[in-house]
Amino acid sequence: MQKDVNSTSPYSDKWYKSSSFPLVPILTIKKADRYNAKGFTFKWLFFTIWTLENITFEISIVCEDHWGFGIIGILPYLRWACTVPIPNKLSKLLRHLSRTPKLY
């Protein structure tokens, strides 16, 4: 497992560590400061887990161009996503099918 402390690492743009579907597990640790609590983010294949600063519960099934297709949930102080990225051609189709409000 690789520990990625800062996102400005020269290895963060490699194809096997892409942000949407990393083949190598990536653990990012966020240190606490005056305005933010400490936390972490873990990404590997289609699993993503990261910490939150509040207590919330949620389970949802998604199919959109941002997340992809899968299940997203929130447990107390922890958010997780188990999603598969959608190919670009299907992503463009989903954008055309979404309803947009008319501006008057």
N, C-alpha and C positions, 0 to 999 in steps of 0.2 A: 504494500500500500504506500502511496506517495503522500507526503504531507506538504501542502502548498500554503505557506504562511502569507505570502503577498501575491496579488494577482499580476504584478509586473514582472514576474519571473520570465526569463527568455524561453522557457519550455512550455508556456501556457498556450501557444498558438500551434502546437503540433497536431497532426490529424488524429492521432490516437488519444488525445486529451481534449477533443472538441467539447464545447459547453452543452451541446444538445444530446450527445450519446458517447460519453468517454469510455474507452476500452480499459483504461487504467484507473483504478479507484482514486478519487481526489478528495482530500480532507482539507478544508480551509477553516482556520481558527481565527475568530474575531476577538481581539482584546477589548476589554471594557475601557471606556473613557468617561469623561464628565457627563456626557449626554446619552450614551448608549450602554446597554448591558453586554456582557460577554456572550459569545455564542459560537456555533460551528455550522458548517455546511458539508455534507457528504454526498458525492455524486459517483455513481458507477452504473454503466449501461443504462437501463431505463429506471433505476431507482434514484431518488433525490430525497434527502432528509435535511431539514434545517430547523434551528430553534426560533422561537417567537418570544415576545416579552409580555404576553397576556394569556389568560386561560380561555380557550375556545374549543368547541367541538364541531366537526364537519366531516361529512363523507359525500363526495360527488363524483359522477361519471362525466368525463369531458371528451369532446371531439372538436378541437379548434386548432388554428394555425400556430398559436403560441405554445401550448402544452403538447399537443399531439392527441393521441387517443389513449385513454386509460382511466385510472381511478386516482383521486386526490383526497386526502383527508387531513384533519387537524385533531390532535390530541392536546391535552394541556401542555403548553410551552413547546410543542413539537409539531412541525408540519411535514408531511411526507407526500410523495408523488410517485406513482408507478405508471409511467406513460411511455409510449413508443412514438418517436417523432414521425410526423407526416411528411411524405415527399413534397417537394416544391410545387409540382404540377397540381397535386390534390389540394395543397394549401391555397393556391390561387383560385381554385374552384370553390372552396369553402368561403373565401372572401366575397365572391360574386353572389353566393346564395344567402349571405347574411342580410338582414333587413337594416336599412339605414333610415333614420328619420329625415323627413323633408324639412328644410329650413325655409321659413317664410320671411 
